[in-house]
Amino acid sequence: MSEKLHLSPEDEFPEDLSAVSNQDLQVLDSQVQRQLDYEYVAEGEPNPETEFRHHDLDDEFQERDTR
């Protein structure tokens, strides 16, 4: 797992999120969210790749949430 605080669209992203531990998934989500925030401020809109990653993470969290 990367020590970076953000995950740019060019950085590697797991193809199978179901194989990622809960803790690493939360770190990945934080990195993507920080990147999204940056893109909105610096570029006015998110990069499509960052948006897709954000949605993929949300879907994975939904699948894991057993409430």
C-alpha positions in Angstrom: 0.0 0.0 0.0 1.3 3.4 -0.9 2.3 5.9 1.8 1.0 8.8 -0.3 -1.9 10.8 1.0 -3.6 10.9 -2.4 -4.0 8.5 -5.3 -3.6 10.1 -8.7 -5.3 8.6 -11.8 -1.9 7.4 -13.0 -1.2 5.5 -9.8 -1.9 1.8 -9.5 -5.3 0.7 -8.3 -6.4 -2.8 -7.4 -8.4 -4.6 -10.1 -10.2 -6.8 -7.5 -11.3 -4.7 -4.5 -12.8 -7.8 -2.8 -9.2 -9.1 -2.2 -8.3 -5.9 -0.3 -8.4 -5.9 3.5 -10.9 -3.6 5.2 -8.1 -1.5 6.6 -6.4 -1.1 3.2 -9.7 -0.4 1.6 -10.3 2.5 4.0 -6.8 3.9 3.3 -7.5 3.6 -0.5 -10.8 5.4 0.0 -9.1 8.2 1.9 -6.5 8.6 -0.8 -9.1 8.7 -3.6 -11.2 11.2 -1.7 -8.2 13.5 -1.2 -7.5 13.3 -4.9 -11.1 14.1 -5.7 -11.0 17.1 -3.4 -7.8 18.3 -5.1 -9.2 17.9 -8.6 -12.3 19.8 -7.8 -10.3 22.7 -6.3 -7.4 22.7 -8.8 -9.1 21.7 -12.0 -12.8 22.5 -11.4 -13.9 18.9 -12.0 -12.8 15.4 -11.2 -10.7 13.2 -13.5 -13.0 10.4 -14.9 -10.6 7.8 -13.6 -10.7 9.2 -10.1 -14.5 9.3 -10.3 -14.7 5.7 -11.4 -12.4 4.6 -8.6 -14.5 6.5 -6.1 -17.7 4.7 -7.3 -15.9 1.3 -7.3 -14.9 1.9 -3.7 -18.4 2.9 -2.7 -19.8 -0.2 -4.3 -17.3 -2.4 -2.4 -18.2 -0.7 0.9 -21.9 -1.4 0.2 -21.1 -5.1 -0.4 -19.2 -5.4 2.8 -21.6 -3.5 5.0 -23.7 -6.1 6.8 -26.0 -3.7 8.7 
